[in-house]
């Protein structure tokens, strides 16, 4: 049965490698990161997308059939933890308790997101942490190293008791068709399966598996010498419904927190932009308020920007934004890569033609500094600048999209690019 574990591990390894290459901006022809749980939910919420909804429902359906296979095979941060555990050479994993506090974390995180703001997601979502860490964000590296330190002591504790996406998928997995279960006739309670379980979800004495916290890594299948561990449709055993007082308290608290988080998300979405001004955003971001409340800071767009003008969150703005002092110092006219790769919908998926007509800023020419060389008129891809008969230049504001090409070309620094309140098609 070990072959199933190695097949699953190989697929996970390929996905981890491709995820790293994608976030580093090296190789991303197939947009598989678009199926990450939280970004998908964000896309469904922020700009209702039928494609995103279908993908989201597919993730739910796969979980209902196979259990939390997403956590062990699709989630790059979960896969990273698995390979870290292999490097740590943990030969024995101890049983773990399932703490109800994870439902509170999930309720707060997704409640604020559904309310309209991704601010909570940016600090705890596994995909966001992974993207931030691989793109060398200080925050991402710090959190990733902390979680990997937890792996050394408690293996997949983050996945089973902290991760908000894992908490939701775990609840769904309780009702999945395929489960890990122990064969009472074959099992001799040796404990090998429990020792090899990274999520600590196997109770060898009672011969029970907690399929809510089980991440379906399939490691236990190969560990059993007697063939007593199975993955499939378990035999029907009458089970008495008993929610338990402790679970009832956690569930009730989570629902209460969800309501409060929804309200908080609405308030955050409406009130958090007062101190930020004159921020130029990538085409498709629409506005500062929308970008602040939708961007996950996974930095996938930053690393995939060919001109390297996108910058990570900093003291100027708490999410990704444009900095015309970096890279090639202008937004490439025939490129909409950031729109293509954004998995959360913070940057709308717009066509190249739409991008070329989207005003992200407005140029202004200082006539006192202008040397009348006319270079800007030749470089402007939107034909917004024309050279007059006396050698001076004229800017047609109706055509300018604020790409910064003229500013980058100007030898005297006579041109500045100013932000717009809301991006619009010209």
Order of alpha helices (4+ residues) and beta strands (2+ residues): alpha-alpha-alpha-alpha-alpha-alpha-alpha-alpha-alpha-alpha-alpha-beta-alpha-beta-beta-alpha-beta-alpha-alpha-alpha-beta-beta-alpha-alpha-beta-alpha-beta-beta-alpha-beta
